[in-house]
């Protein structure tokens, strides 16, 4: 462990959160809030009314919206706050389109709101205040049914208050010691003091999910896929923190936060999106209740946030894929990544100099291992000054990049948010002069310790700062950068060594005088946004960016990729990475991965091999290691292990047509790339808690080997009506259900689902760019009806031409009645591509059968139809179709 890492370990005090202590004083029971029914107003956009607290008499404004696509929004704010409360900006891609709600029933104490969709009704109970959301007469979820609505209204500081009978009574009930214990106006974190200039401002409310006992989501935690009951332990915490070597099975928040929770039962999936960027705690309690003379599950979810307002979206599904679309409708879809970024990435803290970079690059070629990107960590800079180069170690970075360009490879460099305090450092001097740094509570630039030593932190919440920061990536400004250089945002929780919990103090001040406590979970989101915009802008809007960020929030999918942070080279971390990645995918961020091999420590060869095999079938595929770890290039573990790792990486490259198509679906239809089994098999209860295997898209079932010296693994083949094939041998699996599968070190079990067509490349190249002219093959796996369907998406792999000029190819393959056909999926697509099909492999329940190949042709300018055959369709008597090699194109 380095000295800085030791410092990080030392300065992590054990904290019991006052937010939790205060809200937990409110126990389940009758709510003290009631609706003022004479305040109800209706408009085309919403229904509004006020509620009052029976004891403190503070009025809150409630707004209910119906949003197109089976979404309901509830907002609760103070009716007359002393100052505006923070409302999260920039996460929603636009103000949602609403539909009119109308009052369908009103009687003493009850208001029933009907929606444009006749299936849904909202029943508002006046006293105590409660909202029930019903679908076809059945209650799906209810809000405040446990009476846990909690809203700390803004107050003047005690010293500013005029003495009144009410204040005196409050003072007698709440001594100075009690106020300090509850952290009302200030709170101590070890030696740190958090001054709450506006006092306590936390909010919270409970939701009851009727008929649900399986809940998922709210990343990021090193926890199981299925969220646990927290009644007897810690709540799940959403608070972005730099936790080096995070513990496993811990509900502490780590690098990213997405406050989205999904609940699933066989006939419905529902979601709750809690739009709040302050520290948030989530308590979960599942129990059985009696309904209609039978026991049914009920899950209570209590959300508690340190500040802001209550702004919650209820996503009504009713399917998981509907939830994903609804969340994307609000926060955006996964950015379509450049194709190179789906290849293999080689990273280390740190590759020492230009010679080291060239040697590692040459090593991949010498050992016939594909890779696309080599990465440079903080040591490549001039004294940890970002946007610079170490003049001794990287004397000619442009030449180094040109060397990589000739090899058709890319470079990623790290750019962290902290800026070294150094008046001679141009970036610091400019930001200082412009007032672009976060301030402390006294109005001075906030200074903390990070990799460069004393550092200031750019205020990315300020749009002007984000624009200025984006401009730093211009080629003329970022000296010696080229268009093959891409970016890695690390330490952007933000990480502050020797800070309380290694992060920025909550009373630091941002743009528009908002305290850091309000925006904390957005900080990394905003840096990610600004960096992606900078890479787009440097190409005049033509090229897609690639940016990896450690910290994230809802909507980060719009800007690139994330990863699970500083994991450890142990088997347990390989195992926990699967549910972690599945959870992040559920939260809309498909482009995610875990450091292959573990960042901290030295993996034994078997662990490293197993991690490569798993990573090859996950969205983001990067090997990375700590500077204290031994060198870990794939060829350093003996010839046998090199062969196995080579095979795993090559499998990844052959699979890229399918993977890229999945990312196009994520980009356009919000479908996660990596899926929990229950998402594909929503009615199969045996899948609901499975976290050791997953679906890659809808066609591949992947079961990584996560136990040392494993000789077998237990695979669940979901669905008795499904057919599964060994993906490599193309042999039907005879048994259904839970099956023990023998394994060797050579590979991990991967199976293709019957009824699917998977496009592949026939062989791997040195990098993705070397593979443009390599031909394609199709794996056709038939279902019980001897049918199969699949898709292929192709574009230039790097630009926005697919979006602006519809330059892409999107084909649908159908195998039906012994005929394999191809048709165009998108009528507007225009793509010029030299294209040939090498193999068609067919699997059936009775082995290989002959079939016909045909293509639906149209005289358009679209080229490269997969099954475009200028010769008569042939009868295939073998599993492999090999037409004469030539490139087909349509006449103009």
Secondary structure, DSSP 8 states (H G I E B T S, - for coil): --HHHHHHHHT------HHHHHHHTS-SSS-SEEEEEEEEEE-SS-EEEEEEETTT--EEEEEEEEETTTEEEEEEEETT-SS------SSSSS---EE--EEEEEETTEEEEE-SSTTEEEEEETBTTEEEEEETTEEEEEESTTS--EE------GGG----HHHHHHHHHS-HHHHHHTTSSEEEETTEEEE-TT----EEEEEEEET--EEEE----BS-SS----TTS--EEE-----TT--SSB-S--SB---EEEEEETTEEEEEEE---S-EEEEEEEEEEEETTEEEEEEEEEEEESSS-EEEEEE--SSHHHHHHHHHHHH-------GGGGS-EE--TT--SHHHHHHHHHHHHHTT----EEEE-GGGSBTTBTT---TTT-TTHHHHHHHHHHTT-EEEEE--SEEE--TTSHHHHHHHHHT-B-B-TTSSB-EEEETTEEEEEB-TTSHHHHHHHHHTTSTTTSTT--TTEEEEE-STTTB-BTSGGGB--TT-B-GGG-BHHHHGGGHHHHHHHHHHHHHHHHTTT-B---EEESSB-TTGGGT-EEE--S-BSSHHHHHHHHHHHHHHHHTT--SEE--BT-SBS---HHHHHHHHHHHTTSSS-EE---TTS----TTSS-HHHHHHHHHHHHHHHHTHHHHHHHHHHHHHH---SEE-HHHHSTT-GGGTT--S-EEETTTEEEE---STT-SEEEEEE--TT--EEETTTTEE----EEEEEE--TT--EEEEETTEEEEEESS--SSGGGGTTS-EEEEEE--TTS-EEEEEEE--SSBSHHHHS---EEEEEEEETTEEEEEES-TT------B-EEEEEEE-TTS----EE------SS----TT--SS------SS--------B----
